[in-house]
Amino acid sequence: MLKVNKRFRTILVLVVCVLVLAPVLTLAGIMESKHNLSVSGPGSAKALTETQICIFCHTPHNSSPYSPLWNHAQSVATYVNYWSTTLKSYASQGAAPPIDGFSKLCLGCHDGTVGLGAVVSRKGDIRMAIVPGAVDASGKLLPGAAGYLGTDLSGGHPLSIRYDAALVAKRNSDHALMPLHWPITDPDVRLYPAQGGYGVQCTSCHEPHGSKGGPTAPPLWQKATYEEVCQVCHDME
């Protein structure tokens, strides 16, 4: 009985350590990333006086209906999703699914239509520093700024698409070049709710709280190299 109790206590201590340290590690990561939009942020896009870091995306109270405790205003823009003749997720560019899920949250800042400091938990926006050519007086990202994506997403990876066994089978049967993998079980590059199933969102490849690959990894990336992320879904060989 004593042995069981000791094991239980050990497991309990480990669980508590994880719960306590996880937010600390997350905060440490975002402090050094360009997603730290507070006055202490390392990038050129930053607030004039705001010292809180998490507030730009999250709030414990009065959040929007979006998860997780989302605090940033959403864009109402219509996007042009990626399409090609070899894409099997949808038949044409006009049939592309609307951007949803975590990708929609990311675009609230990155499409340039909403101010970086537009939070729902306050009556007014957080005032941002004006950066010529990058951030305007309303706090919006400008074309050409680091992180600006705009509303035409046709030059990037398709977003909010369902990625499942049916899609992989169709793609691999039609095109032998660079087949897709299934199932996706990687702990970092994951599928998220999209269009009634599970699919590819911005957060599948990007870690918004800081790169998991350390200081030499691509910024806000789920692994140490671009190839390691791509190869989770794509057979690069």
Summary of the structure (lengths in Angstrom):
residues: 237
radius of gyration: 20.2
end to end distance: 53.6
largest distance: 68.3
contacts: 679
relative contact order: 0.13
helix: 29%
strand: 10%
